[in-house]
C-alpha cells in the first residue's frame, strides 16, 4: 500500500481549472476535500471515507468527463490501496438450484426454466478440496454460495459452519452468500471464523421491486445489519444492465456509501443474460457505463475492495483494463461463478501479466 508520502503528490494535483497544488494541510482527517471543478462533484477526494454522501453528489461525480472521473478514482485508489495488486477470489456453488426467490436475473430460481439442475448441499470434503485448489492457484478468498432464500438451522447449516472453519484452517479468507440471516445465525458464522458475508442490494430501492418480489429491500438491509453486528465484514454491491436507469444505479451506490462503515467489499456485476430468465433479452451493458460505476464506487467508498465480478466473459480485455484503471482491485477467478461462465485462471493470469498487475 502506498505511504502518505507517495500518495500525497497525486492527491495534491489541482483541478482542470486551476493547477495550483493543494497543500496536504487542507485535508485534515478527511474533514476537508480537494476542490476540483465546480458544483457537487468538486468535493470528492478525502483522506478518510465519508458516510454522508447525497445521491446528488454521487450523480455529479458519475457524470464527470471520463478522463477526470478516472483520474479522481485513481487518486482515491492510491490513498488506500496498492494500485499494482489485485485480489483473486474463487466462488463455489455449494448448493445449486431450486431457490424459491424470483430474482429476475438468476438461473437458479425455481421460477424459471433455465436448465440448471437442482443439487443438494455439497459434502464437506469436496468443498475443502475445491478450496485447496483455489488457494494453490493464487486465490486468497474462497466464497461459498447456497441457493437458499434464508438460512435454516439444522444439519445443513452445521455443515456450512464446518466448511467455514475448514476454509479458514487452509489460510484463506472465507466468504458466504446464503440468503437472509438471523442475528443468531450471523453470530454462529462469526464464531466459526467467517471473514465476510455477501448479500447484494442488486439495484436501487425504487427499481428493486421490478427485479425481485419475494423479499424486500429492507430484508436485505436487515441481514447486512445482522452481519455487521456480529463482527463479520460486509460484501454488498449490485448488478448493472437489468434495465435500470442511471438514477437507479446512483441510488444503489448512495445506499452503500451511506453505510457506516462502508462495505469492505463492493462487487460490481454486469448482468449475465441467461436464457429462460425474465432478463435474458436485456441489451448488452455499455462497457463505459461499467467503468463509470466502478470509478464512482471507488471515489465514494475509497477503502473498500471494488470487485469486478460477474459478466467478464463478455468483456474485452481492454474493458477489464479500464476497470482496473478506474479502481477495481479484485476479480473472481475460475471456470464458473456459481452456475455461469467465468474466465479461467490461465486467462486471468495472462491478462494480469500483460497489465503488469500482481495477485494480492
Buried (B, 14 or more C-beta within 10 A) or exposed (E): EBEEEEBBEBBBBEBEEEEEEBEBEEBEEBEBBBBBBEEBBBBBBBBBBBEEBEBEBBBBBBBBEBEBBBBBBBBBBBBBBBBBBBBBBBBBBBBBBBBBBBBBBBBBBBBBEBEBEEEEBBEBEEBBEBBBBBBEBBBBBBBBBBBBBBBEEEEBBEBBBBBBBBBBEBEBBBBBBBBBBBEEBBBBBBEBBBBBBBBBBBBBBBBBEBBBEEBEBEBBBBBBBBBBEBEBBBBBBBBBBBBBEBBBBBBBBBBBBBBEEBBBBBBBBBBBBBEEBBBBEBEEBEBEBBBBBBBBBBBBBBBBBBBBBBBBBBBEBEBBBBBBBBBBBBBBBBEBBBBBBBBBBEBBBEBBEEBEBEBB
